[in-house]
Amino acid sequence: MTVFALCGLVALVLVGTVQGDSLTVTSCGDTQNALVKVSKFEYSPNPVTFPGNITIDVDYEILQDIVSPVSVNIAIEVSSNGRVLQIPCINGIGSCFIQDICETVATEECPDFFKNNNIQCQCPFNKGTYSLSDLKLYIPLGDIKGEYHVAIQVYTNDVFAFCLDINAINK
């Protein structure tokens, strides 16, 4: 997964909860003071099948410029057969801490989807209202059956920007 696919998921910070048969997305942390607010979040198919594609539509607002350094902490756990396993960080994928995602995205080419939808690929991420329509992501869950939990926390200059909890069940 490129950092831009990760950013697409991170952008899905919700005011409430989105829940389907196999996927739940919830805001976490200090939602009242979050720097990113989402007004619309829709996904299909529902239920999501794993492995498989998910299509996302989201409208969100960045309340103030998000400037470097932007730290991202990602924790991924899978619960299966009564055991909980934290997925390690390997080559920037898994349970990772990114000291400054601005440095990371500066070295990657902006995907066409972002360019075509006027989504910024470099820091700062400017204050404003944005829409992502028909964003397609591939979710590679397949071999390991169980419950997956992904927690993503984002800070800009050590100030809380937003937090996201994603839970998925792979039966």
N, C-alpha and C positions, 0 to 999 in steps of 0.2 A: 504494500500500500504506500503510495507516495504521501508526502507531507500534505499535499493539497487534498487528497481524499480524506486524510485525517482532519484537516481544517474544515472540510465539508461536514464531517460528523460533529466536530466541536461547535460549529455554527448553529447546531440544533438545540441550543439551550432553550428550555421551555419555561413559560410562566407557570404552567400546571403540569399535567401528565398526559402523555399519549400512551394508550394501551391497546394492544391487540392480543390475538391468541398466542403469539409466540414472541412478541417484542414489546418492551415497555421502555419509554424514555421519560426521564424526570429531571427537573432542575434540582440543584442541591446547593448548599451553602447559603450565603446571604443574598437571596433573590431580590430583596428590596433595594439593595445597593449595587446590583449587578450592572456592568457596563454594556451588556448586550441583552436585549429583550426580544422575544419572538412573539409575533402576533398571529402567525398561521403556521401549522405544521401538519402535513398530510403525507402518507406513504402508502404504497401499494407494492405487491399484493398484501392482503390481510386474510389469512395468516401468511407471514413470511415463511418461505421454505428455505431450508439450509442444506447444502450450499445453494446459493441462488442470487438473483438480482433483486434489488429493491429500488424503487423510484421514489424520489423525495421532492416535495414542493414546500418551500419555507419562505416566509416573509419575516425579516428581522430588522432591528434598529440598533446601531452602535451609538450609544449616548454621548461618548466623547472619544476623541482620537485614542487609539490603542497604539502605544509607541514602544520601541525597544528599550529595555529588554522585556520580552514576553515569554515567561516561563510556563511550561506545560508539564503537568504530572499526570501520567496515565498508569492506571493499575488495572490489570486484566486477570480475573480468576475464573476457573471452571470448577463446578461441583459435579462430581460423578461418582456413583456407587458409594456415597457417604464420605468421600474424600474431597478436600478443597486443594486445588493446585494453582499457585500463582504462576502465570505465564511469564518467563524471564524476558528481559530486553536483549534481543539478538539483532545486531545490525540496525538498530533504531526501530525495530518492530517488537511489540509486546509491552510489558510493564516498564515504561521508560520515563526518565525525567529529562526534559529538553530545557537546558539553561536559557536559551534564547532562540525561539523558533524563527525570529527575524533573520538571524544568521543562516539558518537552515534553508528557508525559502529563497533567500538571495542567490543560492547556488543552483536552484532547480528551475527548469523552464516552465512557464505558466501554461497549464493545460488549455486546450482550445475551448472547453466548456466555460472556464473562467473568463477567458478573453471575450467570448461571444455574449456573455451575460454581464459584462462590465464589473466583474468581481475582482477586487484587488489581489495581487499575488505578492506584493512586497509591503513591508512596513514603511510608514505607519498605516494601520487600517483606519481609514478616516471616518469620522462621525457622519452618520447618514442612515437612510432607510434603503434596504436592499431586498431583492427577491431572487430566490433560486427556484427555477421551474424545470421539472423533468430531469433532475440530477439522478443519474443511474450509478449505483454502487454495487459491486459484487461482494457478497458476504461469503467467505470461504469455509465457514463451519461445515463440517461434514463427518469426519472420521470419529471425533470425540463427541459422544452423546452426553448431554447433561445441561446444566444451567450455567450460562455465562454471565458474568458481571463485569462491566467496564465503567470505571470512574475516571473522569477527566476534569482536572482543575486547572484553571488558567489565571495567571496574574500578570499585570503590567506594572513595572516598577514597584513590585511587592504589594500592589493594590489589587484586591480581588476584582477580577473581570467577570468570570462566570464559572459555573460548575455543571457537570452533566453526568447523570447515572443512566446507563443503558443495561437492560437485562434482556437476555434472549434465552429461549429454551430450544434445544436441539434434541428432538425425540428420535 
